[in-house]
Amino acid sequence: MPTEETVASMWTRVLRIRPTSRDDDFFDLGGTSLGLMEFLQQVSDEYGVELDVGELFESHFTVGVCARAIDRARGVPAVSP
């Protein structure tokens, strides 16, 4: 999924570590609240959307969850994982 690849690249810049799975959790990989703000800014810059942080935390804050939230915000139809 292209959005997942972009999210993984963004996380790599923020975390200085590449996620290896769509199920990798931002905070388990060493993410911080400051890193989260940096990621959200990258999302805004790249896609022109603002993400609902509460929605991201309804389940684990993973690459897959972030990608789906970005696609929803952009109006991209859902694709089965």
VMD Tcl script that draws the C-alpha trace (Angstrom):
set ca {
  {0.00 0.00 0.00}
  {1.64 3.27 -1.09}
  {0.50 5.30 1.92}
  {2.01 2.74 4.27}
  {5.35 3.11 2.49}
  {5.18 6.89 2.90}
  {4.26 6.57 6.59}
  {7.19 4.17 7.10}
  {9.52 6.69 5.44}
  {8.20 9.51 7.62}
  {8.66 7.42 10.73}
  {12.20 6.57 9.64}
  {13.02 10.29 9.49}
  {11.43 10.93 12.89}
  {12.54 7.79 14.74}
  {15.85 7.15 12.97}
  {14.73 3.52 12.64}
  {12.80 1.89 9.80}
  {9.57 0.09 10.72}
  {9.67 -3.50 9.44}
  {5.94 -4.18 9.51}
  {2.61 -2.40 9.04}
  {1.91 -3.51 12.64}
  {4.94 -1.74 14.15}
  {3.85 0.74 16.84}
  {5.28 4.28 16.80}
  {5.85 4.42 20.56}
  {7.21 0.86 20.80}
  {9.86 1.96 18.29}
  {10.91 4.84 20.54}
  {8.51 7.55 19.42}
  {7.80 10.49 21.72}
  {5.11 13.16 21.83}
  {7.53 15.56 20.14}
  {8.19 12.98 17.43}
  {4.44 12.57 17.02}
  {4.08 16.29 16.39}
  {6.88 16.11 13.82}
  {5.14 13.18 12.09}
  {1.80 15.02 12.02}
  {3.50 18.03 10.44}
  {5.02 15.79 7.76}
  {1.55 14.35 7.06}
  {0.16 17.86 6.72}
  {3.00 18.91 4.41}
  {2.84 15.76 2.26}
  {-0.92 15.18 2.05}
  {-2.50 18.47 3.10}
  {-4.63 16.79 5.78}
  {-4.85 17.01 9.54}
  {-5.20 13.74 11.42}
  {-7.41 13.25 14.45}
  {-4.93 12.18 17.13}
  {-7.74 10.62 19.17}
  {-8.62 8.38 16.23}
  {-5.01 7.28 15.94}
  {-4.99 6.19 19.57}
  {-8.27 4.22 19.41}
  {-6.13 1.22 18.56}
  {-2.38 0.80 18.42}
  {-0.53 3.67 16.73}
  {0.83 1.54 13.90}
  {1.97 2.16 10.35}
  {-1.24 0.55 9.05}
  {-3.54 2.58 11.33}
  {-1.81 5.83 10.33}
  {-1.97 5.00 6.63}
  {-5.69 4.21 6.81}
  {-6.36 7.45 8.72}
  {-4.47 9.45 6.07}
  {-6.35 7.75 3.25}
  {-9.71 8.37 4.97}
  {-8.82 12.04 5.46}
  {-7.95 12.25 1.76}
  {-11.15 10.49 0.69}
  {-9.34 7.46 -0.70}
  {-11.60 4.35 -0.73}
  {-10.72 1.73 1.88}
  {-8.77 -1.30 0.73}
  {-8.75 -4.59 2.63}
  {-5.44 -5.15 4.47}
}
mol new
graphics top color blue
foreach p $ca { graphics top sphere $p radius 0.5 }
foreach p [lrange $ca 0 end-1] q [lrange $ca 1 end] { graphics top cylinder $p $q radius 0.2 }
display resetview
